[in-house]
Structures are given as structure tokens and as C-alpha cells.
Amino acid sequence: MIHIVFQPKDAEALKASFLLDVGLEGDVLVIADDFAVGPLSDLYTPEGIEARKSWWRGVLAGGDIDGSVDDGSVADDNNTVAALKQRLQNDPAEICWIWAAQNKHDVSGYYWLMSQLKEFQGRIFILYLNNLPFISEKGNIFYPTWLFEIPAREFLKARKLARSITLSEFEIDPDEWTRLCQEDKGVRILEGGKKLSQHSYDYYDEELKKFITGDWIKVNKLIHQFLNKAKQTTGDAYMLWRIKQLAAAGELDTQGELKGMKDFEIKGKASAPAETTATTTTI
């Protein structure tokens, strides 16, 4: 059995459940990219893949993980899928479970992945935690947004959700993903179920500005506030990039070197002093 999740923390949580049920045990693959942001045009061609990598290089430039696109520290998702398909071809008995929670990151990753696996219909399963209740570590009922929020014992219940991705879904879902790729906007938001809407790259800017005042604030602190209080959020690397874009556009005052989140501070743009005009009284 092969399990696929969309972030490392999900893999850790899933692996913890194997200790409770060896029947769930299998290899866990992680899709590393966040397909909820960035360009999608020609995504399955060498040119489109390189264009996306180039965009990520720009987003991450100067930050804490600058260079990670090319230094091998992050697995290449296209190689991961190529190896997965080869494994499925070599072993007709092998099956694959895709785990996704109800968030834009997982749903975007699901669309990107399943659109490449139609030839294995009947062997690809989805476990979509769509608005389903689980029990927290404290014994309270909650609705997880992320897979890693589920206690290990709850994965034993979640496994009952596994179902084969239907032939109809393999026809319809890739068409929906193709539409999103052709629109090629910068931000994808989950509207409910598996419905994604698309928005421009500055989608988060207005909400971010609500946390910016006339006082200096470290960027890492600002991003922490945004991620904890805003209704719609995304990764900290993307938010750091947006802050740099706002600064480059002259909308923010900055001090320090515009590199990592701890390297500089920002505040709202100071207003230019009002000009005083002498008035002449005529008698």
C-alpha cells in the first residue's frame, strides 16, 4: 500500500497510526509543492514546470529557504509521481491511498496529482476528510482543517472513508483542474467540497494590511499574527514575498535588510508632511 499526503507533518501523523494498526502500514509519499499558489499554465510540460520553479525561486529569494528549489533539500514532485507510476505499473496488485483534508492546499494538490493517474483507475483511493467530525486528544468533537490535527487513533476511523476514485471523477476533476490552469491566476481558495475559486496574487494583501500599523514590527511577528488571526491564510514564505512586494511598491516603510523574516521591520507608510502655504490678506 502507498499513502500520499501533502505536507511532512501529515506524514508524521499518519505514520504514528501505523503503530496502532499494522494493516494500515505502507510507504508514505509527500507532495511538497503548494499548488494553492503560483502559476499553473502548461503545468505538465517541461516549460510549465520550469516556469513554476522560476516563480518559486523569486518568491523564496533572500528568505530562510532561498535556494531550496534547486539544492535537493525538497523532493521533486514530478520525480515522485514518475516513480509512483512506475511502481504501479510494475505491480498490478499495488494500490494508492490519497489523504486530503478540507483545505485549499490539499485539494489543489489532489487535483494536480490525480490528473496524472487515470490509467490506474480502480487502484487509486481517496480519503477526503470533508466536514467530518473527529475526537481530539482532550476528548472533544472537532472538524479538522489539516490531516495532522487528527490524533493517531482517529486515523483508524478515518481509514473507513477510503473509496476508489470513480471513472466519472477521473473525467470531471481533471477538466476542472485544466480550467484552473488555463485561467492561471495566482491564488486558489477552497469554497467548499472540492470547489476552488481563483484570485490575483495580491489576494491576501488587504487582510495583511490590517495588521500593519504606524509602529515598527518585525516581519516574523507580523506574519505570526496574520497566520493566527486572519480567516484566509497561506504559507509564511508567500506572505514574506507579498510584504517585500508591498515594500517595493512604496506602500511600506522598512528598516533592515529585506531578506528573511527576522532581518527587517516594517510599518505603515508615513504620510508626507503637509505643505504650508502663506496667505496674503488684501485690504
C-alpha positions in Angstrom: 0.0 0.0 0.0 1.2 3.5 -0.8 -0.1 6.6 1.1 0.2 10.1 -0.3 -0.1 13.2 1.8 0.5 16.9 1.0 2.9 18.1 3.8 5.5 16.5 6.1 3.5 17.0 9.3 0.7 14.9 7.7 3.2 12.1 7.0 4.4 12.1 10.6 0.8 11.9 12.0 -0.1 9.1 9.6 3.0 7.1 10.4 2.2 7.3 14.1 -1.1 5.5 13.4 0.8 2.5 11.9 1.8 1.6 15.4 -1.9 1.1 16.3 -2.8 -0.9 13.2 -0.3 -2.7 11.1 -2.9 -3.2 8.5 -2.7 0.5 7.7 1.1 0.4 7.3 2.6 1.4 3.9 5.0 3.7 2.2 4.2 7.4 2.7 5.0 9.8 -0.1 4.7 13.6 0.4 3.8 16.0 -2.4 6.0 19.0 -1.4 4.7 21.9 -3.6 1.8 24.1 -2.6 -0.4 24.3 -5.7 -2.8 26.7 -4.0 -0.5 29.5 -5.0 1.6 30.3 -8.1 1.4 29.8 -11.8 -0.3 26.7 -13.3 0.0 27.3 -17.0 1.3 24.3 -19.0 1.9 22.6 -15.7 2.6 19.2 -17.2 5.1 20.3 -19.7 8.9 21.0 -19.2 8.3 24.6 -20.0 5.5 25.0 -17.5 7.4 23.1 -14.8 10.4 25.3 -15.2 8.2 28.5 -15.2 6.8 27.4 -11.8 10.2 26.6 -10.4 11.4 30.0 -11.6 8.5 31.7 -9.8 9.3 29.9 -6.6 12.9 31.0 -6.9 11.7 34.6 -6.9 9.3 34.1 -4.0 12.0 32.4 -1.9 14.9 34.7 -2.8 16.6 36.1 0.2 14.5 34.2 2.6 15.3 31.4 5.0 14.8 28.7 2.4 16.4 30.6 -0.5 17.8 28.1 -3.0 15.7 25.1 -1.9 14.1 24.8 -5.3 17.5 23.6 -6.7 19.6 22.3 -3.8 17.9 18.9 -3.4 16.6 19.7 0.1 13.0 19.3 -1.2 11.9 16.3 -3.3 10.9 17.0 -6.9 7.2 16.2 -7.1 7.4 15.3 -10.7 10.0 12.6 -10.0 7.9 11.4 -7.1 4.9 10.9 -9.4 7.1 9.3 -12.1 8.4 6.8 -9.5 4.8 6.2 -8.2 3.5 5.4 -11.7 6.4 3.1 -12.4 5.7 1.2 -9.2 2.0 0.9 -10.0 2.9 -0.4 -13.5 5.4 -3.0 -12.1 3.0 -4.3 -9.5 -0.6 -4.7 -10.7 -1.7 -5.5 -7.1 -0.3 -2.3 -5.6 -2.9 0.4 -4.6 -2.5 4.0 -3.6 -4.4 6.0 -1.0 -4.6 9.8 -1.3 -5.2 11.6 2.0 -6.7 15.1 1.9 -8.3 17.4 4.4 -10.7 20.2 3.7 -8.2 22.9 2.8 -7.1 24.6 -0.4 -3.5 23.2 -0.1 -4.6 19.5 -0.1 -7.4 20.0 -2.6 -5.1 21.7 -5.1 -2.5 19.0 -4.6 -5.2 16.3 -5.1 -6.2 17.8 -8.5 -2.6 18.1 -9.6 -1.9 14.5 -8.6 -5.0 12.6 -9.7 -5.0 14.2 -13.1 -1.9 12.1 -13.8 -3.2 8.8 -12.6 -6.2 8.0 -14.7 -4.6 4.8 -16.2 -4.7 3.3 -12.7 -8.4 3.9 -12.1 -9.7 1.3 -9.6 -6.4 1.3 -7.7 -6.4 4.9 -6.6 -8.3 5.7 -3.5 -9.3 9.0 -1.9 -9.8 9.6 1.8 -11.2 13.2 1.9 -12.0 14.5 5.4 -14.7 16.8 4.1 -16.5 18.4 7.1 -16.4 15.2 9.2 -16.2 15.2 13.0 -13.3 13.6 14.9 -12.3 13.3 18.6 -9.4 15.5 19.8 -6.8 14.4 22.3 -8.9 16.1 25.0 -12.0 14.1 24.0 -13.8 17.0 22.3 -15.5 16.8 18.9 -13.8 18.9 16.3 -13.7 19.3 12.5 -10.1 19.2 11.3 -8.8 21.5 8.7 -5.5 19.7 8.4 -4.7 16.0 8.5 -2.0 16.4 11.1 -4.6 17.7 13.6 -6.1 14.2 13.9 -4.8 12.0 16.8 -3.2 8.7 15.7 -6.1 6.6 17.0 -8.5 8.7 14.8 -6.8 7.5 11.6 -8.2 4.1 12.3 -11.7 5.6 12.0 -10.6 7.8 9.0 -9.4 4.7 7.1 -13.1 3.6 6.7 -13.6 6.7 4.5 -11.3 5.2 1.8 -13.1 4.8 -1.6 -11.9 4.3 -5.1 -11.8 7.4 -7.2 -14.5 6.8 -9.8 -14.1 6.8 -13.5 -16.5 9.8 -13.6 -14.2 11.7 -11.2 -11.2 10.9 -13.4 -13.1 12.5 -16.3 -14.6 15.5 -14.5 -11.9 16.5 -11.9 -9.1 16.9 -14.4 -11.3 19.1 -16.6 -11.9 21.3 -13.6 -8.1 21.4 -12.9 -7.5 22.2 -16.6 -9.9 25.2 -16.3 -8.0 26.5 -13.3 -4.6 26.0 -15.1 -5.9 27.9 -18.2 -7.1 30.8 -16.0 -3.7 30.8 -14.4 -4.3 33.2 -11.6 -2.0 33.3 -8.5 -4.2 32.2 -5.6 -6.7 29.4 -5.1 -9.3 29.4 -2.3 -11.5 26.5 -1.3 -15.1 27.4 -1.4 -16.4 24.1 -0.1 -16.3 20.4 -1.1 -13.6 20.3 -3.9 -14.6 23.7 -5.4 -11.7 26.1 -5.8 -12.0 29.8 -6.8 -9.1 31.8 -8.2 -7.8 35.2 -7.4 -4.9 37.5 -8.2 -1.5 37.3 -6.5 -2.4 40.3 -4.2 -5.4 38.4 -2.7 -4.1 38.4 0.8 -2.7 42.0 0.8 -5.7 43.8 2.1 -6.1 41.4 5.1 -2.4 41.6 5.8 -2.5 45.4 5.9 -5.0 45.2 8.8 -2.1 44.0 11.0 0.3 46.8 9.9 0.3 50.0 12.0 2.4 53.1 12.2 4.7 51.3 14.7 7.7 49.2 13.6 7.1 45.5 13.8 9.4 42.6 13.0 8.2 40.8 9.9 8.2 37.4 11.6 5.9 38.7 14.3 3.6 40.3 11.8 3.3 37.1 9.8 2.6 35.1 13.0 -0.2 37.5 13.8 -1.6 37.2 10.3 -1.5 33.4 10.3 -3.2 33.1 13.7 -5.9 35.7 13.2 -6.8 36.0 9.5 -9.7 33.9 8.2 -7.8 33.0 5.0 -4.1 32.3 5.2 -1.3 30.8 3.2 2.3 29.8 3.8 4.7 32.2 5.5 7.1 32.2 2.6 4.4 33.5 0.3 3.4 36.2 2.9 7.1 37.3 3.2 7.2 37.7 -0.6 4.0 39.7 -0.6 5.4 42.0 2.1 8.5 42.6 0.0 6.3 43.3 -3.0 4.4 45.9 -1.0 7.6 47.5 0.2 9.0 47.6 -3.4 5.8 49.3 -4.4 6.4 52.0 -1.8 3.4 51.1 0.3 5.5 50.3 3.5 8.4 51.9 5.4 11.2 49.4 6.1 14.4 49.2 8.1 16.9 46.4 7.9 17.9 44.2 5.0 14.9 42.8 3.1 15.9 39.1 3.3 14.5 36.7 5.9 11.5 37.3 8.2 13.8 38.2 11.1 16.0 40.5 9.1 13.8 43.6 8.8 11.0 45.6 10.3 8.1 47.4 8.6 5.4 49.9 9.4 2.7 51.7 7.5 3.9 54.3 5.1 4.5 57.6 6.9 2.4 60.4 5.4 4.2 63.2 3.7 4.2 66.4 5.8 1.5 68.8 4.6 2.8 71.9 2.8 2.1 75.2 4.4 1.0 78.0 2.1 1.4 81.6 3.1 -1.8 83.5 2.7 -2.0 87.2 1.8 -4.8 89.3 3.0 -5.9 92.1 0.7 -7.5 95.1 2.2 
